[in-house]
């Protein structure tokens, strides 16, 4: 018992003195920025990923994440503050482990936690006394204590005494110029108070603000509430967009005017559909768990249904615009401007552009795209490449459609040569002189 207390004290001192060895499993948009902040704080970081390509790029000093610079990676890797590897056996050296792996949906819209389980099984092989394990991957409430805890206690170690287990939801907002990993408040919930304490000691060295909640389940629910809140409010304005189209009013004008109210209103904006790694997925994690517990989350699912209608609405607007020009969609040349799920990022996961392009192609349209951040991607196993915009190329299309309002687009240059353009993001708000060419969703 005395030896165990001594080991615990040693772990606390390592965390306070920033001499602990920290492992981060999953070096994507969540894990890599976290690894960088832990290394900047002084910890030695073991960066683990199953992708040989990612690990090799990091070893060369190259970043593949928009919010992490090549210079940061080159410096931290050369100084051995971050050691990228595909070898999970290095976990035996780790004092702390952060799990930052993907949590997609199955085709049935049920949670897929297979990546979490795969990481946990690797941790189980090398789990030792006085080790801190924190799950950051978005998941349904109960994953940490119902799935991970039994797995880690199988070998006889006891949580809160021999090892420490907590959940801390990732809150990354790619390309946000203000809020990064360091200055976004970190929510933590441990299985026991000692687990929460150890997680706080780790994060408080690398991030500005730590917020404690009563349990991992509460912390898991925090993340799902945040993104369900956004999904529901986007669903509301998307429905208002559909309604405004029928009523013949400008939804963007309505939202801007309502936004002048200094209290009781927060502006959300319509778009071509939900995209990215969180908002289209997280509400399904919450509604799935709710149904398992006998609760029907009708409000959440209604918002999801409305949001899923937007790609079809965009295609209808394209078709209507072509009809006014006495052209059929079948055979028309359509230029898509922006395929990333969000402005100024290079990520196409769950992007509504993929569904819109797929629908257009199935209806016979000849579709090309231009995106300064996405050079190529696959749709229905067919590769597409971004095209360079020139006067001649722009004028050769029957129509252009703005799906992602990247800052790099020269909208005035584009407007001079396109015949007609559907704007799903209100990107052309200030170009009133071209109003006859512009169609809003």
TIGUBA-323545 format. One record per atom (N, C-alpha, C, O): residue in one letter; x, y, z. Coordinates in steps of 0.1 Angstrom, whole numbers, plus 5000, padded with zeros to 4 digits. Example, Ala and Ser with C-alpha at 12.3 -4.5 7.8 and 13.67 -1.06 7.14 Angstrom:
BEGIN
A513249435078;A512349555078;A513249675078;A514249675085;S512849785071;S513749895071;S512950005079;S513450115080;
END
This chain:
BEGIN
X500849885000;X500050005000;X500950135000;X500650224993;X501950125008;X502850245009;X503550264995;X503750384991;X503950154989;X504550164976;X503650224965;X504050304957;X502350194967;X501350244957;X501150394959;X500950464949;X501050434972;X500950574974;X502050654969;X501950764964;X503250594970;X504450664965;X504450674950;X504750784945;X503950574943;X503850574929;X502850684924;X503050754915;X501750694932;X500750794929;X501350934930;X501051024922;X502050954941;X502651084944;X503651114933;X503751234928;X504451014928;X505351034917;X504651074904;X505151164897;X503451014902;X502751054890;X502251194891;X502351274881;X501751234902;X501251364904;X502351464902;X502151574896;X503551434907;X504751524905;X505151534891;X505451644886;X505051424884;X505451424869;X504451514862;X504851594853;X503151504865;X502251594858;X502351734862;X502251824853;X502651764874;X502851904879;X504151964873;X504252074869;X505251874873;X506551924868;X506651914852;X507651954847;X505651854846;X505551834831;X506751744827;X507351764816;X507051644835;X508051544831;X507451414827;X508151324824;X506151404827;X505451284823;X505551254808;X505751344800;X505451134805;X505451094791;X503951074787;X503250994793;X503551144777;X502151144773;X502051084759;X502651114749;X501050984758;X500750924745;X499450974740;X498550994747;X499451004727;X498251044720;X497950944709;X498750934700;X496850874710;X496450774699;X495450844690;X494450884693;X495950844677;X495150914667;X495651054664;X495451144672;X496351074653;X497051204650;X496251274639;X496851314629;X494951284641;X494151364631;X493951504636;X494751564643;X492751564632;X492451704635;X492351724650;X492351844654;X492051624658;X492051644673;X493351604679;X493851684687;X493851484676;X495051434683;X496351514680;X497051534689;X496551554667;X497751624664;X497851754671;X498951784677;X496851844671;X496951974678;X497151954693;X497852024700;X496451844699;X496651814713;X498051774716;X498651824725;X498651684707;X500051644709;X500951764709;X501951774717;X500751864700;X501551984699;X501452064712;X502452104717;X500252084717;X500152164729;X500752094741;X501352164750;X500651964742;X501351894753;X502851904752;X503551924762;X503351894740;X504751904738;X505252044741;X506352064747;X504452144737;X504852284740;X504852314755;X505652394760;X503952234762;X503952254777;X505152194783;X505352214795;X505852114776;X507052054782;X507051904783;X508051834786;X505851834781;X505851694781;X506551624769;X506651684759;X506951504771;X507451424760;X506251344755;X505551274762;X506051354742;X504751304736;X505051194726;X505951204717;X504351084728;X504450964719;X503150974710;X502050954715;X503351014697;X502251024688;X502050894681;X502850854673;X500850834683;X500650694677;X499450704667;X498450764670;X499750654655;X498650644645;X498850514637;X499950474635;X497750464632;X497850334624;X498250364610;X498650274602;X498350494606;X498650534592;X500150554591;X500750644597;X500850464583;X502250484580;X502550614573;X503550684576;X501550654565;X501750784557;X501850904566;X502650984565;X500850904576;X500851024585;X502151024593;X502751134595;X502550914598;X503750904607;X504950944599;X505851014604;X505050904587;X506250934578;X506251084575;X507351144576;X505151144573;X505051294570;X505451364582;X506251464581;X505051324594;X505451394607;X506951384609;X507551474613;X507451264607;X508851244608;X509751334599;X510851374602;X509151374588;X509751464578;X509551604582;X510151694576;X508751634592;X508451774596;X507251834589;X507151954589;X506451754583;X505351804575;X503951784583;X503751674588;X503151884583;X501851874589;X500851864578;X500851924567;X499851774581;X498751754571;X497451814577;X496351784572;X497551884589;X496351944595;X496452094594;X497552154596;X495352154590;X495352294586;X495752394598;X496352494595;X495452344610;X495752434622;X497052404628;X497352464638;X497852324622;X499252294628;X500252324617;X500152274606;X501152404620;X502152444610;X503252344608;X503652274617;X503852344596;X505052264594;X506152294603;X506952204608;X506352424606;X507452464615;X507252414629;X508252364635;X506052404634;X505852344647;X506252204648;X506852154657;X505752124637;X506051984637;X507551964635;X508151874642;X508152034626;X509552014624;X510352044636;X511251964640;X510052144644;X510752174656;X510552074667;X511552024673;X509352044669;X508951944680;X509451804678;X509951734687;X509451764665;X509851634662;X511451624662;X511951524667;X512051724657;X513551734657;X514151734671;X515151684674;X513351794680;X513751804695;X513351684703;X513551674715;X512651584696;X512151464702;X511051494713;X510851414722;X510451604712;X509351634721;X508051564716;X507151524724;X507951534703;X506951444697;X507651334689;X508451364681;X507351214693;X507851094686;X506751024679;X506050944685;X506551044666;X505550974658;X505850824656;X506950794653;X504850744657;X505050594656;X503750524653;X502650574656;X503950404647;X502750314645;X502850204655;X501950114654;X503850204663;X504050094673;X503350124686;X503750204694;X502350044689;X501550064701;X502350014714;X501950044725;X503349944712;X504149894724;X504750004732;X505149984743;X504950124725;X505450234733;X504550284744;X504950354753;X503250234744;X502350264755;X502850224769;X502450274779;X503750124769;X504250074782;X505150184788;X505350184801;X505550284780;X506350394786;X505550514790;X506050604797;X504250514787;X503350624788;X502850644802;X502450544809;X502850764807;X502150794820;X500750834818;X499850804826;X500450894806;X499050934803;X498850894788;X499750884780;X497550864785;X497150824772;X495850894768;X494850884776;X495850964757;X494651034752;X494250954739;X494950944730;X492950914739;X492350844727;X491650954719;X490651004723;X492150974707;X491551074698;X491351004684;X491851054674;X490450904684;X490250834671;X488850864666;X488050914673;X488550834653;X487250864647;X486150784653;X486350674658;X484950844653;X483750774657;X482650804647;X481750884649;X482650734635;X481650754625;X480350684628;X480150634639;X479450694619;X478150624620;X478150504610;X478750514600;X477450404614;X477250294605;X476250334595;X475550434596;X476050254584;X475050284574;X473650284580;X472750354575;X473450214591;X472150204598;X471950324607;X470950334614;X472850424607;X472850544615;X473050504630;X472650584639;X473650394633;X474050364647;X475550394649;X476350394640;X475850424662;X477250454665;X478250344661;X477950224663;X479350384656;X480450284653;X481650324662;X482450414659;X481850254673;X482950274682;X484050174680;X484850154690;X484150114669;X485150014666;X486550074668;X487450004672;X486750204664;X488150264665;X488450284680;X489650264684;X487450314688;X487750334702;X488050194708;X489050184716;X487350094704;X487649954710;X488949904705;X489649844713;X489349934693;X490649894688;X491749954696;X492749894700;X491650084699;X492650164707;X492650104721;X493750094727;X491450084727;X491350034741;X492049894742;X492649874752;X491849814732;X492449684733;X493949684732;X494649604739;X494549784725;X495949804725;X496449854738;X497449814744;X495649944744;X496050004758;X496049894768;X496949884776;X495049804767;X494849694777;X496149604777;X496549554788;X496749584766;X497949504765;X499149564774;X499949484779;X499149694774;X500349764781;X499949844793;X500749924799;X498649824798;X498149904809;X499049864822;X499249754825;X499449974829;X500249944841;X499750044852;X498950134850;X500250014864;X499850094875;X500250244873;X501250274868;X499350334879;X499550474878;X499650524864;X500650594861;X498650494856;X498550544843;X497150614841;X496150574847;X497250734834;X496050814832;X495550784818;X496350804808;X494250754816;X493650724803;X492450814801;X491550824809;X492450894790;X491450994788;X490850974773;X491650974764;X489550944772;X488950934759;X488451074755;X487851144763;X488851114743;X488351244737;X487451224725;X486751314722;X487351104720;X486551084708;X485051104712;X484551054722;X484351174703;X482851194706;X482151054705;X482350974696;X481351034715;X480650904716;X479350924724;X479051024729;X478650814725;X477350824733;X477550814748;X478550764753;X476650874755;X476850874770;X476850734776;X475950654773;X477850704783;X478050574789;X479150494784;X479550394789;X479850544773;X480850464767;X482050444776;X482550334777;X482450544783;X483650534791;X483450434803;X484350354805;X482350444810;X482150354822;X481550224818;X481750124826;X480850214807;X480150084803;X481050004794;X480849884794;X481950064786;X482749984776;X484249984781;X484749874781;X484850104783;X486250104786;X486550054800;X487549974802;X485850094810;X486150064824;X486249914826;X487249864831;X485249834822;X485349684824;X486549624817;X487149534822;X486849674805;X487949624797;X489249644805;X490149554806;X489449764810;X490649794817;X490849734831;X491949714836;X489649704837;X489749634850;X489849484850;X489949414860;X489849434838;X489849284836;X491149224842;X491149114847;X492249294841;X493549244846;X493749254861;X494749214866;X492749314868;X492849324883;X493149464888;X493049484900;X493549554879;X493849694884;X492549764887;X491549734880;X492549844897;X491249914901;X491350064898;X492350134900;X490250114891;X490150244887;X490150344899;X489550314910;X490850454898;X490850554909;X491950524919;X492250604928;X492550404918;X493650364927;X494850324919;X495950374921;X494650224910;X495850174902;X495950254889;X497050264884;X494850294883;X494850374871;X493650464871;X492750454880;X493750564862;X492750674862;X492150694849;X492850704838;X490750694848;X490050694836;X489050814836;X488350834845;X489050884825;X488151004823;X487751024809;X488350964800;X486751114807;X486351154794;X486451304793;X486151374802;X487051354782;X487151494779;X486851524764;X487651484756;X485651574761;X485251594747;X486151684740;X486451794744;X486451644727;X487251734719;X486351854715;X485151834713;X486951974713;X486152094709;X486852164698;X486952284698;X487452094689;X488252154678;X487352214668;X486252164664;X487652334663;X486952404653;X487952444642;X488552554642;X488152354632;X489252374622;X489152504615;X488052554612;X490252574614;X490452704607;X489952824615;X489952934610;X489452794627;X489052914635;X490252994639;X491252944645;X490353124635;X491553204638;X491753244652;X492853284656;X490653224660;X490753274674;X490853164684;X491753164693;X489953064683;X489952954692;X490652824687;X490252764677;X491752794695;X492552674692;X492452584704;X491852614714;X493252474703;X493252374714;X493552434728;X492952404738;X494552524728;X495052584740;X493952674747;X493952674760;X493252754740;X492352854747;X490852814746;X490052894750;X490552694742;X489152644743;X489052564756;X489752474759;X488152614765;X487952544778;X487752394776;X487052344768;X488452314785;X488452174784;X487552114795;X487852134807;X486552044791;X485651984800;X486151844804;X486651774795;X486151804817;X486651674821;X485651614831;X485151674839;X485551484830;X484751404839;X485351274842;X485451184832;X485751244854;X486451114857;X485551014863;X484451054869;X485950894863;X485150784869;X485050804884;X483950784890;X486150854890;X486150884904;X486751024906;X487351074896;X486651084918;X487251214920;X488751214917;X489351314912;X489451104920;X490851094918;X491151094903;X492151154898;X490351034895;X490451034881;X490351174875;X491151214866;X489351244880;X489151384875;X490351464879;X490851554871;X490851444891;X492051524896;X493251504887;X493951594883;X493551374883;X494651344874;X494451404861;X495451454855;X493251394855;X493051454842;X493251604843;X493751664834;X492751674854;X492951814855;X494451844856;X494851944849;X495251774863;X496651794864;X497351794850;X498151874847;X496851704842;X497451694828;X497051814820;X497851884814;X495751834819;X495251944810;X495552084814;X495852174806;X495652104827;X495852244832;X497252284829;X497552404829;X498152194825;X499552234821;X499552274806;X500452344802;X498552234798;X498652254784;X497552344779;X497652404768;X496352364786;X495252444781;X494952554792;X495252534804;X494352654788;X494152774797;X493052744807;X493152794819;X491952674804;X490852664813;X490352514813;X490152454803;X490152464825;X489652334827;X488352334835;X488252404845;X487352274830;X485952274836;X485652124840;X485552034832;X485452104853;X485051974858;X483551954858;X482852034862;X483151824855;X481751784856;X481851654865;X482851604868;X480651604868;X480551504879;X480951364874;X481251284883;X480951334861;X481151204856;X481551204842;X481351304835;X482051084837;X482351074822;X481051084814;X481051144804;X479951034819;X478651034812;X478251184810;X477651214800;X478451264821;X478051404819;X478951474809;X478451554801;X480251444809;X481151504799;X480851454785;X480851534776;X480451334783;X480051284770;X478751354765;X478651384754;X477851374775;X476651444771;X476851594768;X476151644759;X477851654774;X478151794771;X478451814756;X477951904749;X479351724750;X479651734736;X478451714727;X478351784718;X477651614731;X476451594722;X475451704723;X474851734713;X475351764735;X474451884736;X474951994727;X474152064720;X476252024728;X476852134720;X476552124705;X476052224699;X476752004699;X476551994685;X475051964681;X474651994670;X474251904691;X472851894688;X472152034688;X471252054680;X472652114697;X472152254698;X472352324684;X471452384679;X473552304678;X473752364665;X472952294654;X472352364646;X472852164655;X472052094645;X470552144645;X469952164634;X470052154657;X468652194658;X468352334653;X467452364646;X469252424657;X469152564653;X469352584638;X468752664631;X470352504632;X470552504618;X469252454611;X468852504600;X468652344617;X467452294611;X466352394611;X465552394601;X466252474621;X465252574622;X465452674611;X464452714604;X466652724609;X466852824598;X466752764584;X466352834575;X467152634583;X466952574570;X465452554567;X465052574555;X464652524577;X463152524575;X462652664571;X461752674563;X463152764578;X462752904575;X463252934560;X462453014554;X464352884556;X464852904542;X463852844532;X463452914523;X463452724535;X462452654526;X461152734526;X460452744515;X460752774537;X459452854539;X459552984532;X458653024524;X460653054533;X460853184527;X460853174512;X460353264505;X461453064507;X461453044492;X459953034487;X459653094476;X459052974495;X457652964491;X456953104492;X456153134484;X457353174502;X456753304505;X457353424496;X456753524496;X458453394490;X459053494481;X459753604489;X459853724485;X460353574501;X461153664508;X462553614510;X462853494508;X463453704513;X464853674514;X465253634528;X465253714537;X465553504530;X465853454544;X467053524550;X467053544562;X468053554542;X469253624547;X468953754552;X469453794563;X468053834546;X467653964550;X466953954564;X467154034573;X466153854565;X465353824577;X466253794589;X466153854600;X467253714587;X468153674597;X469053794602;X469253814614;X469553864592;X470353984595;X469554084603;X470154144613;X468354104600;X467554204607;X467254154621;X467354234631;X466854024622;X466653964636;X467853974644;X467753984657;X469053964638;X470353964645;X470654094651;X471554104660;X469954204648;X470154334654;X469554334668;X469954434676;X468754244672;X468154244685;X469354204695;X469954104694;X469554284705;X470754264714;X470554164725;X471454134733;X469354094725;X469153994735;X468153894729;X467353924720;X468153764734;X467153664731;X467253614717;X466353544713;X468253644709;X468353584696;X469853564692;X470653644695;X470153444686;X471453414682;X471353374667;X470653274664;X471953444658;X471853414644;X472553284640;X473653254643;X471753194633;X472253084626;X471953094611;X470953174608;X472653034602;X472453054588;X472152924580;X472752824584;X471252934570;X470952814562;X472152784553;X473152854552;X472052664547;X473152624538;X472752504530;X471552464531;X473652444522;X473252334514;X473152204521;X472752104514;X473352204534;X473252074542;X474352074552;X475252154552;X474251984561;X475251974572;X476451894567;X476351794560;X477651934572;X478851854568;X479851854580;X479651914590;X480951774578;X481951774588;X481851644597;X481051554594;X482651644607;X482851524615;X482051524627;X482051424635;X481251634630;X480551634643;X479051664641;X478251574645;X478651774635;X477251814635;X476251714628;X475151684633;X476651654617;X475751554610;X475751424618;X474751344615;X476651394627;X476851264633;X476451264647;X475651174652;X476851364655;X476651364670;X475251344674;X474951274684;X474251414668;X472851404672;X472351254671;X471551214679;X472951184662;X472551044660;X473050954672;X472350864676;X474250994677;X474750924689;X473750944701;X473450854709;X473351064702;X472451104713;X471051034712;X470550974721;X470551044700;X469150994698;X469150834699;X468250774704;X470250774694;X470350624695;X470350584710;X469650494713;X471150654718;X471250614732;X469850644739;X469450574748;X469250754735;X467950794741;X466950684738;X466150644747;X466850634726;X465950524722;X466150394730;X465250324734;X467450364732;X467850244740;X467250254754;X466950154760;X467050384759;X466550404772;X465050444772;X464550494782;X464350414761;X462950424761;X462450574759;X461350604761;X463350654753;X462950794751;X462950824736;X463950794729;X461950884731;X461850914717;X462251064714;X461451154718;X463451084709;X463951224707;X463451294695;X464151314685;X462151324694;X461451364682;X462051494677;X462151514665;X462351594686;X462751724682;X464151714675;X464351774665;X465051634680;X466351614675;X466251554661;X466951594651;X465451454660;X465351374647;X464651464636;X464951444624;X463651544640;X463051634631;X464051734625;X464051754613;X464851784633;X465951874628;X466851804618;X467151864608;X467151684621;X468051604612;X467351584599;X467951584588;X466051554599;X465251534587;X465251654578;X465451644566;X465051774584;X465051894577;X466351924570;X466451964559;X467451904578;X468751934573;X469151844562;X469851874552;X468651714562;X468951624551;X468151654539;X468551604528;X467151744539;X466451784527;X467151894519;X466851914508;X468151954525;X468752074519;X469452044506;X469352114496;X470251934505;X470851904492;X469851894480;X470151944469;X468751824483;X467751814472;X467151954469;X466851974457;X466952034479;X466452174477;X467452254468;X467052324459;X468752234470;X469752304462;X469652254447;X469652334438;X469552124445;X469352074432;X468152124425;X468152154413;X467052134433;X465752194427;X465952334423;X465452384412;X466752414431;X467052554427;X467852564414;X467652644406;X468852474413;X469652464401;X468752434389;X468852494378;X467852334391;X467052294380;X466052404376;X465852424364;X465552474385;X464652584382;X465352694375;X464852754366;X466552724379;X467352834373;X467652794358;X467652884349;X467952664356;X468252624342;X466952634333;X467052664322;X465852594340;X464552604332;X464252744327;X463752764316;X464652844336;X464352984332;X465253024320;X464953114312;X466352954318;X467252974307;X466952884295;X467652874285;X465752814297;X465252714287;X466252604284;X466552564273;X466852554295;X467852444294;X467452334304;X466852354315;X467752214300;X467452094309;X468652064317;X469852094314;X468452014329;X469551974338;X470351864331;X471651864331;X469651774325;X470351664318;X471251724306;X470651784297;X472551704307;X473451754297;X474051894300;X474951934293;X473551964310;X474052094313;X475452084320;X475651984327;X476252184318;X477552184324;X477452264337;X477252384336;X477752204349;X477552264362;X478952274368;X479652174369;X479252394373;X480552414380;X480252434395;X479552524399;X480752344403;X480652354418;X481852434423;X482952404421;X481552534431;X482552614437;X482652584452;X481852624460;X483652504456;X483852464470;X483152324473;X481952314471;X483952224477;X483452094480;X483752064495;X483251964500;X484652134502;X484852114516;X483652134524;X482752214520;X483552074536;X482252084543;X482152224550;X481052264554;X483252304550;X483252424557;X484252524551;X485252484544;X484052654552;X484852754547;X486352744551;X486652724563;X487252754542;X488652754544;X489252634551;X490352644557;X488652514549;X489252394553;X489352294541;X488852324531;X490152184543;X490352094532;X489751964534;X490051864528;X488751954543;X488051834547;X486751814540;X485851904540;X486451704534;X485251684527;X484351584534;X483351534528;X484751534546;X483951444553;X482451494555;X482251604560;X481551404551;X480051444553;X479651574546;X478651624548;X480551614537;X480151744530;X478951734521;X478851634514;X477951824522;X476751814514;X477151824499;X476351784491;X478251884496;X478651884482;X478751744475;X478451734463;X479151644483;X479251514477;X477851464473;X477751404462;X476851484481;X475551434478;X474951514466;X474351464457;X475151644466;X474651734456;X475251694442;X474551684432;X476551674442;X477251634430;X476751494425;X476451474413;X476551404434;X476051274431;X474651284425;X474351214415;X473751364431;X472351384425;X472451444411;X471751394402;X473251544410;X473351614397;X473851514386;X473251514375;X474851434389;X475351344379;X474351234376;X474251204364;X473651194386;X472651084383;X471451144374;X470751064367;X471251274375;X470251344367;X470751384353;X470051444345;X472051344350;X472651364337;X473451494335;X473851524324;X473651574346;X474451694345;X475951654344;X476451554349;X476751744337;X478151724336;X478751814346;X478751944345;X479351754357;X479751834369;X481251844370;X481951744369;X481751964372;X483151984375;X483152074388;X482152124392;X484352074394;X484452154406;X485752234407;X486752194401;X485752334415;X486952414418;X487052434433;X486052494439;X488152394440;X488252424454;X489752444457;X490552354455;X490152564462;X491552584464;X492152504475;X493352494476;X491352434483;X491852354494;X491752204492;X492452124499;X490952164482;X490652024480;X491051994465;X490352024456;X492251944463;X492751924449;X492051804442;X491951804430;X491751704450;X490951594444;X490251514455;X490651524467;X489251444451;X488551354460;X487751254452;X487651264440;X487251144458;X486551044451;X485051054455;X484651074466;X484251024445;X482751024447;X482250904439;X482450894427;X481550814446;X481150684440;X482250614432;X482150564421;X483450614439;X484650544434;X485250614421;X486050554415;X484750734418;X485250804407;X486050924412;X485551004420;X487250934407;X488151054411;X487751174404;X487451174392;X487751284411;X487451424406;X488651514410;X489151504421;X489051604401;X490151694403;X489651834402;X488751864394;X490151924411;X489752064411;X490352124398;X491452094394;X489552214392;X489952284380;X490352424383;X489852484392;X491252484375;X491752624377;X490652714370;X490252684359;X490352824377;X489352914371;X489953014362;X490853094366;X489553024350;X489953124340;X488653184334;X487553124336;X488753294327;X487653354321;X486953264311;X485753244311;X487753194303;X487253104293;X486552984300;X485452944295;X487152924310;X486552814317;X485252854323;X484252784322;X485152964330;X483953014337;X482853034327;X481652994330;X483153094316;X482053124306;X481652994298;X480552994292;X482352884300;X481952764293;X480952684300;X480352584295;X480652714313;X479652644321;X478252704319;X478152834318;X477252624320;X475852674320;X475452744333;X474652834333;X476152694344;X475852754357;X476952724367;X477652624365;X477152814377;X478052784388;X477152774401;X476152834402;X477652704411;X476952694423;X478052704435;X478952624435;X477852804443;X478652814455;X478152724466;X477052754472;X478952624469;X478552534481;X479452554493;X479052534504;X480652604491;X481552644502;X482152784499;X482852794488;X481952874508;X482353014505;X483853044510;X484053124519;X484752974503;X486152994507;X486653144505;X486153204495;X487453184514;X487953324513;X488853344500;X488953454495;X489453234495;X490353244484;X489653264471;X490253304461;X488353244470;X487653274458;X487553414455;X487253504464;X487853454442;X487753594438;X486353604431;X486153574419;X485353644440;X483953634435;X483653734424;X482853704415;X484253854424;X484053944414;X484553894400;X483853914390;X485753834401;X486253764388;X485353664383;X485053654371;X484753584393;X483853474389;X482553524383;X482053484373;X482053634389;X480753684385;X480753744371;X479753754364;X481953794367;X482053864354;X481753764342;X481253804332;X482153644344;X482053544333;X481053434335;X480653374325;X480453414347;X479453304348;X478153354342;X477853474342;X477353264336;X476053304331;X475053324342;X474253424342;X475053234352;X474153244363;X474753164374;X475553064372;X474553204387;X475153144398;X474253124410;X473553214414;X474153004415;X473352974427;X474252984439;X475252924440;X473853074448;X474653104460;X473953044473;X472953094477;X474552944478;X473952874490;X474452924503;X474052884514;X475453024502;X476053074515;X475953224516;X476553274526;X475253294508;X475153434508;X476553504507;X476753604512;X477453434499;X478753484497;X478753614488;X479753684488;X477753624480;X477653734470;X476853854475;X476353934467;X476653864488;X475753964493;X476054104489;X475154184486;X477354144488;X477754274485;X477854304470;X478054424466;X477654204461;X477754224447;X476354254440;X475954174432;X475754364445;X474454394440;X474354424425;X473354404419;X475454464419;X475454504405;X475254374396;X474954384385;X475454254402;X475354134395;X474054054399;X473953934397;X473054124405;X471954064411;X471153974401;X470453884405;X471154014388;X470453944378;X471053804375;X470353714370;X472253784379;X472953654377;X472853564389;X473053444389;X472453624401;X472553554414;X471253494418;X470253564418;X471253374422;X470053304427;X470453254441;X471353174442;X469653294451;X469953244465;X469053124468;X468053104461;X469553044477;X468652924480;X467552974489;X466752894493;
END
